[in-house]
Amino acid sequence: MAVIGLSCHFPGAADPGKFWRNLMSATDSVGTAPPGRWEERVGPAPAELRTSVRHGGFIEGIDEFDARFFGIARREAEHMDPQQRLLLELAWQALEDAAVSPHQLRATRWGVYVGACADDFRTQYFASGRLDRFGHMGASRSLLAGRVSHHLGLRGPSEVVDTGQSSSLCAVHRAIASLRLDECDAALVAGVNLNLLPDVTDQIQLWGGLSPDGRCRTFDEQADGYVRAEGGGVVVLKPLEAAVRDGDHVYCVVRGSATNNDGGRAGLGVPSPDAQREVIEAAHRAAGVTGASVGYVELHGTGTPVGDPVEAAALGEAIGRRRSRTTPLLVGSVKSNIGHLESAAGIAGFIKACLALHHGQLPPTLHHRRSPGKLPLADLNLRVVGADREENLGAGELVGVSSFGMGGTNVHVVLASSPGATDPSERPAPDTVWCLSGRTREAVRALARALLEHPFPGERCTVGDVAWSLVQRDEGEHRAAVVGGRWDEMRDGLRQVVTGHDLAIPADWLHEGGTDRVAWVSVAGAYAAHGGLAEVADRLGTGLRKVPGLPTYPFERDTFHGPTPPRPVAPAPAVPEEQPEEEPEDFRARPLLDGWEKAADSSERLWLIRSFLEHTLLGVLGETGDERPRVDPDSTFEDLGVDSMSLLELHDLVTAATAVELQESALFDHPTINDLTAHLNTELEALRG
């Protein structure tokens, strides 16, 4: 199986490029909890635990989301687990990294596999007392996968995998099995974990698993526990034969995987060296390789006094002692950089391994100085990758990734480097056009800025390759085109887009070329004005390849405040035992109807109804702030982010405000504001008699 795309948001890194740079520069991304993150507990905690653990690997902006991009109403987004929101964005970014158009995936056999085990939002939500009908799905863990499948219109399997800390690597294993069984043609595989509640950290500290100073010291004599972390990652898996056929960029190849369980061991939560050795050997058999051919293993590596010796012993037996004593097995752990992402730990290690194979380098493991006596690395023929020397992967060497769950579920995956790609120096850099688009003009300018700042690997791609990668993306409402044939010309054009131009052409470019350049300008101008990526793709021709790591869509995020535990409030005033019966409301007692009756003509009546419907709809969608979006009266309710439950609520509000007994199907039969306005006006005229 080929890994053709990836995305991530880990502590200190909102994209794979930044993540890799942090790894290679030995950056420690663990810090203290952001202000306000761990201030509210759902329940009481022992006083001695309340301030003793403040460290963790945290990501920024967990309360931010581009709901309008995904067609989700503000009210619904407010009641969504931020893990759902994060996965939607990461899935989109991974597809763009793979140069796959999300729109073209609708009704295809793509699968979604998500590793997750945290329900912090669900706990917060039910404790808050702020229940809403959107919360039923917003707080559901099954929707972590289901919402991605729904938004992209995917028809393949959609599963959430929970095996504790090994969840996301187990999701990789499940996806591989599904692809081999022909249950899907390709798969999005993810892991996600957000630490919203201090209560969980209190419990883990009480259990004894956390490092007092918040550092994972993998295989080190000072190892004293792990530090909790959060984030998410998504990879795109596809059969290698199909990836080569479709001209996909391949980060690396998954050769094989395996999973098992510790079974009846010494105690629940105590790892088994025999089971870990067996799962590694099973993965080697699935991959058709021997342990001696594995040059590096990305460890589970939590830095605990119990877990590290067990993992080292299993690796020594399965791989280390089968290699030459002069070339020990190299090992490392990303947990030393970003902490333990728990259910997303496996995907973090998997993405690190993919990037290591892609770049041919091994990042150093932090906080390792000397191994303890009970962990004889030299005897096991293991060596931790340190910052004291540069480590590269040998030609043909394989990489393993391990992840172990507290419930005993072990997973190991074997990776290999990707097949060779065409050398760009053998392909001339032709004149071309870069197509940029977005939901708004500012999004187009933001994408231009990101491309302008991107460190393009000129020795590994051409300007034509970038053009080919960009036309694989979905086309937005607003567009810009940059024409040129050299890197400096494209950068100058991007600067023009940043300043507001929709079409950027190098100075004197047309005078220096012939009719071919005139044709390029014509195609680019037509795209900027009217769209049409297919025409640009036809013009680009063949021989170009997809470029990984390009800047992805610049989401325009709003802030969504999640539920907080309730605070004490004064008791409500007593309700009298007997209430006077309300008088039946007269037709003309309703403000809308009163205005409709007094309207000068039919145009004013229609305007009143339309304004009422727009205002009411925005209220249903939770858009009640000062910067409410404009409602397009000709857009369907579905396009405006209105689901079936919201339609029923809108139906009830309209009925209450107009005295018109609408059929429940009326909003489906009249699916736009303008259609419903005309229908209501007709009904009101009939009601008035």
SEDO-693587 format. One line per 2 residues: number of its first residue (from 1); their letters; for each residue x, y, z of C-alpha. Coordinates in steps of 0.001 Angstrom, whole numbers, plus 500000, padded with zeros to 6 digits. Layout:
NUM = A = X/Y/Z; ...
This chain:
1 = MA = 500000/500000/500000; 501234/503470/499135
3 = VI = 501061/506529/501378; 500179/509273/498877
5 = GL = 499161/512151/501138; 499307/513283/504733
7 = SC = 498400/516107/507071; 498870/516785/510749
9 = HF = 498386/519242/513557; 500729/518315/516385
11 = PG = 502140/520371/519264; 504256/523127/517744
13 = AA = 503398/522173/514159; 500197/522779/512183
15 = DP = 501466/521012/509045; 503888/518213/508087
17 = GK = 506581/520618/506860; 506794/522399/510196
19 = FW = 506584/519070/512012; 509592/517748/510092
21 = RN = 511621/520906/510673; 510892/520684/514391
23 = LM = 511995/517054/514464; 515251/517701/512643
25 = SA = 516076/520729/514808; 515443/518717/517997
27 = TD = 512652/521055/519093; 510879/520254/522346
29 = SV = 507222/521174/521762; 505981/520334/525256
31 = GT = 504840/523297/527337; 502325/524340/529965
33 = AP = 498572/524220/529523; 497173/527219/527610
35 = PG = 495293/529780/529728; 491786/528606/530480
37 = RW = 492287/525080/529137; 492408/523231/532451
39 = EE = 490632/525733/534675; 487275/523951/534779
41 = RV = 486833/520464/536203; 483738/518366/535799
43 = GP = 484137/516859/539254; 486184/517359/542421
45 = AP = 489813/516265/542566; 492207/515787/545486
47 = AE = 493782/519111/546361; 497297/517728/545945
49 = LR = 496573/516871/542302; 495025/520143/541204
51 = TS = 498237/522002/540392; 500894/519303/540278
53 = VR = 500656/518574/536531; 500551/521529/534158
55 = HG = 502780/520296/531339; 501586/518802/528096
57 = GF = 501859/518870/524349; 499085/521238/523265
59 = IE = 497908/522561/519913; 496555/526025/519267
61 = GI = 493101/526968/518076; 491046/523963/519148
63 = DE = 488071/526321/519465; 488490/527598/515890
65 = FD = 486859/526171/512765; 485873/527240/509249
67 = AR = 482258/526114/509499; 481129/528014/506412
69 = FF = 483716/526267/504241; 482204/522921/505220
71 = GI = 478607/524147/504972; 477965/523651/508680
73 = AR = 475674/526017/510564; 477201/527960/513428
75 = RE = 474792/526449/515933; 475748/522943/514862
77 = AE = 479474/523745/514948; 479083/525087/518507
79 = HM = 477824/521658/519578; 480400/519564/517703
81 = DP = 483256/517796/519414; 486332/519807/518343
83 = QQ = 487862/516462/517396; 485218/516211/514650
85 = RL = 486045/519712/513465; 489790/519044/513468
87 = LL = 489373/515838/511464; 487305/517552/508767
89 = EL = 490081/520069/508169; 492871/517481/508345
91 = AW = 491065/515159/505913; 490720/518007/503407
93 = QA = 494386/518950/503810; 495538/515346/503345
95 = LE = 493553/515046/500110; 495024/518295/498796
97 = DA = 498490/517050/499739; 497749/513914/497713
99 = AV = 496575/516119/494801; 493142/514497/494959
101 = SP = 490015/516575/494330; 487626/516037/497263
103 = HQ = 484641/516880/495049; 485474/514053/492657
105 = LR = 485383/511490/495477; 481620/511671/495943
107 = AT = 479970/508242/495714; 483365/506509/495440
109 = RW = 484551/503494/497431; 486888/505391/499731
111 = GV = 487067/504294/503349; 487600/506282/506548
113 = YV = 489322/504792/509592; 489797/506896/512718
115 = GA = 491654/505929/515878; 490162/507671/518914
117 = CA = 489421/506948/522547; 488837/510309/524280
119 = DD = 485362/511598/525125; 486305/514809/526940
121 = FR = 483841/516902/524943; 480996/514468/525606
123 = TQ = 481700/514634/529340; 481866/518433/529224
125 = YF = 478724/518662/527146; 476453/516625/529398
127 = AS = 477821/518319/532515; 477240/521789/531101
129 = GR = 473462/521698/531114; 473506/523406/527693
131 = LD = 471914/520585/525751; 470893/521126/522147
133 = RF = 469534/518767/519510; 472810/519116/517577
135 = GH = 474702/517735/520562; 473424/514206/519999
137 = MG = 475610/513811/516926; 478152/516429/517901
139 = AS = 479131/514472/521006; 479105/511055/519329
141 = RS = 482465/509368/518890; 481181/507339/515928
143 = LL = 480712/510604/514025; 484483/511195/514057
145 = AG = 484596/508928/511014; 480996/509296/509900
147 = RV = 481120/513067/509530; 484177/512866/507251
149 = SH = 482476/510211/505114; 479279/512264/505011
151 = HL = 480930/515534/504036; 483024/513958/501280
153 = GL = 480224/511648/500127; 482325/508492/500544
155 = RG = 480683/505066/500173; 483451/502889/501623
157 = PS = 483722/501584/505202; 483648/504232/507927
159 = EV = 484949/503072/511291; 486171/504436/514602
161 = VD = 488787/502168/516162; 489330/502239/519926
163 = TG = 492151/500104/521277; 493360/502763/523681
165 = QS = 496796/504174/522970; 497260/501946/519902
167 = SS = 493985/503090/518301; 495333/505052/515338
169 = LC = 498001/502542/514303; 495338/499854/514626
171 = AV = 493227/502016/512286; 496116/501849/509792
173 = HR = 496098/498060/510117; 492318/497928/509627
175 = AI = 492534/500110/506521; 495272/497928/505015
177 = AS = 493167/494816/505604; 490119/496489/504070
179 = LR = 492073/497537/500983; 493411/494010/500519
181 = LD = 489897/492595/500856; 488733/495049/498155
183 = EC = 486247/496659/500533; 487473/500073/499398
185 = DA = 489654/501561/496661; 491568/503960/498921
187 = AL = 491347/505119/502509; 491725/508107/504783
189 = VA = 493306/506934/508037; 493387/509208/511049
191 = GV = 494133/509550/514711; 492855/512320/516952
193 = NL = 493083/513235/520619; 492230/516463/522442
195 = NL = 492817/516940/526165; 489978/519209/527253
197 = LP = 489566/518178/530888; 492080/518280/533749
199 = DV = 490088/515511/535443; 491578/512903/533090
201 = TD = 495107/514089/533826; 494329/513978/537562
203 = QI = 493292/510340/537177; 496353/509307/535153
205 = QL = 498628/511019/537658; 496887/509164/540477
207 = WG = 497484/505927/538536; 501174/506822/538395
209 = GL = 501859/507116/534676; 502901/510763/534335
211 = SP = 506350/512325/534473; 506448/514962/537247
213 = DG = 508303/517461/535053; 506451/516632/531838
215 = RC = 509109/514933/529689; 509204/511561/527912
217 = RT = 512705/510137/528455; 512540/507106/526204
219 = FD = 514996/504318/527096; 516791/506648/529529
221 = EQ = 517891/505947/533099; 515869/508961/534298
223 = AD = 512647/507790/532654; 509825/508451/535114
225 = GY = 506649/508469/533032; 505155/510246/530067
227 = VR = 503561/513607/529363; 500089/513833/527850
229 = AE = 499688/515474/524459; 497073/516157/521829
231 = GG = 496671/516620/518106; 495651/514769/515007
233 = GV = 496962/513362/511773; 495559/511899/508551
235 = VV = 497235/509762/505886; 495901/508686/502491
237 = LK = 496459/505021/501630; 496069/503534/498170
239 = PL = 497205/500295/496516; 500700/500873/495125
241 = EA = 499781/499679/491635; 496904/502181/491471
243 = AV = 499095/504985/492848; 501737/504399/490173
245 = RD = 499044/504187/487489; 497507/507496/488607
247 = GD = 500832/509307/488846; 500540/509883/492596
249 = HV = 503455/510989/494699; 504369/508173/497098
251 = YC = 505866/509110/500461; 506571/505482/501296
253 = VV = 505095/502008/500973; 503399/499951/503685
255 = RG = 504813/496452/503295; 502841/494737/506041
257 = SA = 501192/495025/509444; 499966/492890/512316
259 = TN = 498056/493142/515580; 497589/490924/518624
261 = ND = 496884/491142/522342; 498934/490499/525443
263 = GG = 496306/488070/526705; 496646/486662/530212
265 = RA = 499617/488632/531441; 500719/489634/534927
267 = GL = 498074/492312/535227; 495830/494596/533206
269 = GV = 498062/497357/531869; 501275/495346/532224
271 = PS = 502914/494783/528793; 504053/491371/527572
273 = PD = 507503/491048/525916; 506460/487799/524232
275 = AQ = 503319/489313/522696; 505253/492368/521482
277 = RE = 507925/490178/519899; 505245/488038/518257
279 = VI = 503396/491002/516723; 506659/492344/515258
281 = EA = 507496/488957/513772; 503939/488614/512421
283 = AH = 504260/491998/510698; 507544/490847/509128
285 = RA = 505842/487724/507800; 503000/489813/506391
287 = AG = 505584/492048/504702; 507653/489121/503429
289 = VT = 510830/490395/505111; 513206/489404/507884
291 = GA = 514081/491333/511013; 517637/491818/509780
293 = SV = 516388/494078/506952; 514790/496582/509338
295 = GY = 517102/499518/510020; 514965/501725/512256
297 = VE = 511932/501351/514509; 509754/504202/515699
299 = LH = 509072/503090/519237; 505945/503226/521315
301 = GT = 508539/504620/523732; 506518/506170/526541
303 = GT = 509499/506557/528861; 508031/504510/531708
305 = PV = 510160/502268/533962; 507875/499303/533226
307 = GD = 507149/499726/529521; 510588/500622/528144
309 = PV = 512456/497445/529248; 509669/495255/527860
311 = EA = 509685/497007/524482; 513490/496899/524275
313 = AA = 513589/493188/525065; 510998/492403/522378
315 = LG = 512866/494457/519753; 516173/492876/520650
317 = EA = 514767/489402/520073; 512755/490216/516941
319 = IG = 515263/492493/515178; 518335/493689/517085
321 = RR = 520123/490369/517592; 519372/489354/514011
323 = RS = 521390/492267/512655; 525148/492598/512447
325 = RT = 526791/493836/515656; 528390/496599/513601
327 = TP = 524993/497969/512517; 522658/497926/515519
329 = LL = 518970/498612/515110; 518327/502338/515388
331 = VG = 515340/503353/517501; 513625/506583/518493
333 = SV = 510378/508045/519768; 508433/511122/518691
335 = KS = 506981/511267/522198; 510226/512884/523310
337 = NI = 509389/515823/521009; 505644/516276/521346
339 = GH = 504492/514043/524199; 502162/511045/524208
341 = LE = 499156/511702/521958; 497436/508601/523347
343 = SA = 494900/507477/520709; 496743/509600/518100
345 = AG = 500208/508440/519190; 500376/505750/516520
347 = IA = 499552/508095/513643; 502144/510580/514957
349 = GF = 504833/507897/514883; 503594/506661/511507
351 = IK = 503789/510154/509958; 507261/510681/511432
353 = AC = 508369/507391/509843; 506805/508360/506485
355 = LA = 508679/511663/506500; 511929/509958/507517
357 = LH = 511682/507621/504524; 510675/510529/502282
359 = HG = 513730/512579/503318; 516103/509663/503946
361 = QL = 517036/511012/507389; 516347/510036/510991
363 = PP = 515508/512803/513474; 517121/512664/516923
365 = TL = 515287/511511/520037; 515310/514065/522842
367 = HH = 516056/513612/526557; 518141/510472/526102
369 = RR = 521557/510444/527752; 522215/507005/529173
371 = SP = 520248/503787/529419; 519671/502117/532794
373 = GK = 521294/498838/533732; 518020/496938/533375
375 = LP = 517840/498083/529761; 521038/496682/528130
377 = LA = 520793/498305/524691; 524249/497146/523578
379 = DL = 523459/493531/524421; 520134/493812/522564
381 = NL = 521971/495434/519611; 519847/498584/519783
383 = RV = 520920/502229/519648; 518837/505338/520249
385 = VG = 519157/507970/517523; 520714/510975/519243
387 = AD = 521573/514539/518341; 525321/513859/518490
389 = RE = 525525/512358/515001; 523597/512515/511732
391 = EN = 521735/509319/510942; 520576/508333/507471
393 = LG = 518642/505299/506361; 520662/502785/504398
395 = AG = 519628/501831/500877; 516729/499391/500996
397 = EL = 516446/499461/504776; 512962/499114/506190
399 = VG = 511302/501061/508983; 509006/499674/511654
401 = VS = 506408/501514/513732; 505076/500159/517026
403 = SF = 502097/501149/519129; 500779/499404/522226
405 = GM = 497472/499941/524017; 496912/499797/527759
407 = GG = 494318/497081/527197; 496976/494897/525586
409 = TN = 496344/495521/521875; 499712/495667/520096
411 = VH = 500265/496849/516526; 503376/496881/514336
413 = VV = 503660/498213/510779; 506550/497782/508318
415 = LA = 507357/500595/505856; 509688/500827/502863
417 = SS = 510934/503709/500743; 508904/504729/497690
419 = PG = 509699/503713/494116; 511958/506082/492214
421 = AT = 510458/509126/490483; 511370/510864/487266
423 = DP = 514265/513297/487627; 512881/516817/487005
425 = SE = 516151/517806/485327; 515211/515486/482478
427 = RP = 512007/517433/481864; 512129/521006/480578
429 = AP = 510220/523584/482615; 507520/524790/480184
431 = DT = 505414/527912/480419; 502489/527240/482675
433 = VW = 499741/528675/484880; 499163/528291/488599
435 = CL = 495453/528206/489474; 494450/529526/492886
437 = SG = 490917/529539/494243; 488963/529855/497458
439 = RT = 485592/530484/499029; 486498/534168/499451
441 = RE = 488919/536624/497850; 490898/536775/501077
443 = AV = 491349/532990/500962; 492843/533309/497463
445 = RA = 495247/535996/498662; 496153/533911/501722
447 = LA = 496964/530926/499506; 499138/533164/497324
449 = RA = 501005/534365/500426; 501537/530792/501590
451 = LL = 502888/529729/498181; 505125/532798/498126
453 = EH = 506648/531815/501475; 506911/528113/500656
455 = PF = 510480/526741/500303; 510026/525042/496940
457 = PG = 512510/522202/496424; 513668/523325/492992
459 = ER = 515829/520278/492552; 512840/517977/493098
461 = CT = 510058/519655/491115; 509362/522142/488333
463 = VG = 506918/525035/488084; 504881/522793/485796
465 = DV = 504683/520117/488504; 503268/522681/490919
467 = AW = 500728/523751/488291; 499657/520140/487789
469 = SL = 499252/519645/491553; 497143/522786/491949
471 = VQ = 494662/521871/489192; 493846/518636/491045
473 = RD = 492192/520640/493826; 488567/521705/494116
475 = EG = 487623/524965/492450; 486362/527789/494661
477 = EH = 484044/530676/493915; 486912/533188/493739
479 = RA = 489956/532582/491543; 493306/533949/490420
481 = AV = 495835/532764/487834; 499611/533240/487714
483 = VG = 501300/532785/484322; 505024/532165/483833
485 = GR = 507741/529616/483247; 510433/530333/485866
487 = WD = 510403/530373/489659; 511089/534125/489804
489 = EM = 508204/534808/487413; 505818/532752/489518
491 = RD = 506907/534520/492716; 506386/537923/491101
493 = GL = 502940/536792/489990; 502040/535597/493475
495 = RQ = 502960/539031/494828; 500512/540545/492346
497 = VV = 497751/538216/493554; 498479/539172/497163
499 = TG = 497909/542819/496224; 494544/542040/494630
501 = HD = 495183/541038/490988; 493222/538116/489540
503 = LA = 495563/537581/486580; 499340/537948/486859
505 = IP = 501526/537952/483724; 505289/538683/483673
507 = AD = 506290/542012/482135; 507245/541718/478440
509 = WL = 506358/538023/478627; 504113/538109/475556
511 = HE = 506655/540089/473504; 509345/537465/474155
513 = GG = 507212/534513/473099; 504944/533509/470279
515 = TD = 501387/532364/469851; 501882/529668/472481
517 = RV = 502197/532293/475192; 499128/534091/473894
519 = AW = 497252/530819/474304; 498504/530474/477890
521 = VS = 497270/533959/478749; 493911/533200/477149
523 = VA = 493480/530004/479187; 494594/531724/482392
525 = GA = 492304/534695/481831; 489320/532461/481164
527 = YA = 490009/530517/484357; 490348/533653/486506
529 = AH = 487106/535065/485108; 484885/532017/484784
531 = GG = 486686/528960/486191; 487380/525735/484370
533 = LA = 490196/523644/485828; 489612/520913/483251
535 = EV = 490587/523252/480409; 493763/524265/482242
537 = AD = 494605/520618/482939; 494215/519794/479245
539 = RL = 496544/522655/478378; 499184/521452/480871
541 = GT = 499465/518154/479022; 501373/515116/480286
543 = GL = 504745/514347/481833; 504146/516357/484999
545 = RK = 504010/514917/488487; 502311/515732/491753
547 = VP = 504282/517690/494345; 503878/516818/498042
549 = GL = 503956/519302/500860; 502420/522296/499073
551 = PT = 500468/524792/501186; 496890/523621/501564
553 = YP = 493644/525563/501734; 493859/528558/504125
555 = FE = 490796/528032/506281; 489109/531201/507562
557 = RD = 488260/530113/511066; 485767/531546/513531
559 = TF = 485789/530896/517272; 483315/528414/518736
561 = HG = 483083/528301/522514; 482385/524821/523762
563 = PT = 480321/523864/526807; 481632/524525/530291
565 = PP = 480530/522925/533553; 477566/524764/535065
567 = RP = 478104/527366/537754; 475747/527754/540741
569 = VA = 472758/529923/539922; 469972/531383/542010
571 = PA = 466852/529227/542140; 464113/530139/539724
573 = PA = 461088/531944/541187; 458210/529746/542175
575 = VP = 455590/529231/539494; 451990/529885/540531
577 = EE = 449923/526742/540674; 447268/528180/538382
579 = QP = 448056/530109/535254; 445458/532136/533391
581 = EE = 444549/530677/530065; 446054/532524/527133
583 = EP = 443629/534168/524789; 443738/532722/521268
585 = ED = 445968/534872/519136; 444204/536831/516430
587 = FR = 445507/536678/512872; 446510/540348/513003
589 = AR = 448186/540124/516462; 451411/538794/514993
591 = PL = 453920/541530/513948; 454762/539893/510622
593 = LD = 451118/539522/509701; 450302/543027/510832
595 = GW = 453021/544392/508543; 451922/542120/505719
597 = EK = 448344/543418/506039; 449482/547037/505867
599 = AA = 451950/546545/502987; 451378/548846/500032
601 = DS = 451731/546193/497352; 452774/542605/496649
603 = SE = 456456/543540/496328; 456498/544897/499871
605 = RL = 454645/541804/501148; 457220/539517/499554
607 = WL = 460036/541616/501014; 458551/541330/504524
609 = IR = 458184/537552/504279; 461667/537124/502817
611 = SF = 463240/539258/505555; 461368/537309/508228
613 = LE = 462491/533968/506792; 466117/535078/506518
615 = HT = 466144/536353/510110; 464441/533223/511437
617 = LL = 466744/530913/509495; 469844/532663/510844
619 = GV = 468485/532170/514346; 467948/528459/513737
621 = LG = 471524/528190/512465; 472910/530039/515475
623 = ET = 474056/533053/513452; 472942/535705/515929
625 = GD = 476049/537895/516232; 476769/541291/514755
627 = ER = 478583/539784/511755; 475840/537507/510507
629 = PR = 476383/536123/507003; 474223/537191/504089
631 = VD = 471669/534568/503118; 471446/533908/499393
633 = PD = 467663/533588/498822; 468249/531349/495808
635 = ST = 470567/528882/497584; 468985/525649/498721
637 = FE = 468551/525063/502430; 470995/522161/502123
639 = DL = 473651/524437/500624; 473076/526879/503490
641 = GV = 473934/524156/506018; 470364/523343/507069
643 = DS = 469832/519708/507990; 466480/517930/508286
645 = MS = 466107/518670/512011; 466773/522370/511399
647 = LL = 464131/522363/508674; 461587/520988/511131
649 = EL = 462488/523711/513626; 462167/526354/510915
651 = HD = 458809/524859/509946; 457502/525182/513514
653 = LV = 458722/528777/513864; 457150/529813/510563
655 = TA = 453865/528175/511508; 453832/529910/514898
657 = AT = 454563/533308/513353; 452130/533176/510436
659 = AV = 449181/531001/511500; 449704/529125/508243
661 = EL = 449416/525380/508781; 452323/524326/506601
663 = QE = 452699/520725/505595; 455938/519238/506957
665 = SA = 456995/518609/503368; 456580/522287/502424
667 = LF = 460193/523200/503155; 461393/520253/501072
669 = DH = 459028/521156/498228; 460106/524820/498373
671 = PT = 463833/524449/499175; 465002/528089/498917
673 = IN = 464100/531308/500731; 462601/532745/497542
675 = DL = 460562/529604/496846; 459252/529480/500404
677 = TA = 458518/533221/500339; 456288/532845/497294
679 = HL = 454543/529825/498814; 453896/531593/502130
681 = NT = 452560/534662/500376; 450084/532507/498470
683 = EL = 448998/530756/501679; 448553/534063/503530
685 = EA = 446416/535460/500736; 444237/532371/500899
687 = LR = 444046/532613/504700; 443013/536274/504559
689 = G = 440261/535285/502173
